[in-house]
Amino acid sequence: MKRLARAFWNPDQRRLRALWRLLLQLALILLAWWLLGTIARQLPQTPTVELIVPLLPPLVAMLVVWLASALLDRRRVVDLGLRLDRSWWADFAFGLVLGAGLMTAVFAVAGTAGWITFGTAPVLTVAIRPAALAVALMFVDSAVLASGEELVFRGYQMRNLAEGLNLRALGPRAALMLGLVLTSVFFAALHLPDPNAATLSTLNSFLGGLLFGVAFACTGRLGLPIGLHLAWNFTQGSVFGFPVSGNAPRAALLNIDELGHDLWTGGAYGPEGGLLGTAALAAAIPLTLGWIRLYSGSLGLKIPLAQYHRL
């Protein structure tokens, strides 16, 4: 009986083992999302509801992570990479610049190749006017989504996986690397149901997960992955008018049609489904590592992410 209990409970850390913490956290998020979906279907389709409803899933996910951190992990949520000091904000600013720059490069290549034609008016499918206000609100939407996904996948899941895998046979370095890969696989798998998803889009989602995971593993902060994720999505969809993960933008400054081959442009999935997206994500990894080396003066994995420090 005692051996069975130890399979669920870590007596040294006085908390559930990592597998059960992760499963409970995931179950709570899925339950909350199911309840949200049930409630959302009963709401009237007003402009306010249309704006707020997409923000609820990531906000609820962040709330679940906060509760799971306190009740299951026995740590503060700031210890998941949210200590908002000067270094955090410097990482965030660089992530914004890099994410926007990479998507601008994708747009420039596609435009130079003649793969884009332009409409005459901004994209505006939400009942919010003027268009500039709608696009600004899409920035908030992108910020909430990026923050929620990075807190869940990198801050919570990657850290808990690294702690749980930090066994004598692996050690903290290998555990952190394996946690990075596994969360990237999970990140890619959750993009499989996206509209127009295909093999290349899934591989690119995995590559994106690696990019965000490397940024977290080498800084111990979520500023860089959140900034990257936010600027990539917002610039892609709400500035240039590309689909984002198969979803057409609800508001965008540019109204475009893509003419290039889907293998390069990603077609209806957006750049993340094509080779242009692959190239941008591949370039982002060494650029991210270069920033970390330049700003921090060193480059390496943050081993404490795989080590539990009891409150």
Secondary structure, 3 states (H helix, E strand, C coil): CHHHHHHHEECCCCEECHHHHHHHHHHHHHHHHHHHHHHHCCCCCCHHHHHHHHHHHHHHHHHHHHHHHHHHHCCCHHHHCCCCCHHHHHHHHHHHHHHHHHHHHHHHHHHHCCCEEECCCCEECCCCCCHHHHHHHHHHHHHHHHHHHHHHHHHHHHHHHHHHHCCCCCHHHHHHHHHHHHHHHHHHHCCCCCCCCCHHHHHHHHHHHHHHHHHHHCCCCCHHHHHHHHHHHHHHHHHCCCCECCECCCEECCCEEECCCHHHHCHHHCHHHCHHHHHHHHHHHHHHHHHHHHHHCCCCCCHHHHCCCCC
